[in-house]
Amino acid sequence: MQTQANENYLKAIYFLSQENIDVSITELSKKMEVSKPTVNNMVKKMQEKGWLYYEKYKPIKLTVKGKRLGA
């Protein structure tokens, strides 16, 4: 189930990636105006749902499903 918060994160990741920015936890926390631990928790939850790929110290990448939801 997609919540408003999930939708906002997906949109932010989508738009940052469209601007050729490597989407990191730091960049996403700046865009969302929340703390890094908050972003980290949300990213992990979204990865479990299959909406994105995330490895520590690597850019966040949306899956096909995540791109569709974020666009």
N, C-alpha and C positions, 0 to 999 in steps of 0.2 A: 504494500500500500504506500502510495506516495503522499507525503505531507507537504504543507506549504514550505517548511524549512528545507526538506529534501529538494523540492522544486527550485528554491532560491539557490541552493548550493550547486545544483546541476546547471542552472543558467549561468552562474558566475564562472564555473569551470569551463563551460562551453565558450563563453565570450572571451575569457582570457586565452584559451587555446586558439581561438580565431585570430587573435591579435599577435600570434606567433610568440607568445610568452610561455616559457616552461612553467607549468602550473605546479607550484610547490605549496606546502602547508603555509609557509610564510606569506606568499603572494595571495593565497586564498583568504588567509586571516585578515590581511589588509583590505581586500576587496569586500569581505563580509563584515568587517569592523567587529570582529570577535577575537578571543584569545586563541593562540595556537593549540593548546590542549582541547579546546572545544571543537576546533576544526578537525583535529586528529581523530577524536572520537566519532564525529560524524562521517568522516571519510572511511573509517573502518566499517561502520554500519552499512554504508552505501556499497562498499566493496562486497560485503556479504550478500547483498541483494543482486549483485552482478551488474551494477551500473558503472563501475570504474575499476581500473587497475591501480594499485598503489603498492610500492615497495619503499621502505625507509630510505631516505636520501635521494630518491629518484622522482622525476616529475609524475604528476597524477595524469592518467590517461583515461578518457571515457571509453566505455565499450560501445558497440553499435546501439544497444538498447539505451545506454546513458545518453548518447548523442541525440537519439530520437526524442527522449524525454526533455533534454535540455534545450533543444532548438525551438 
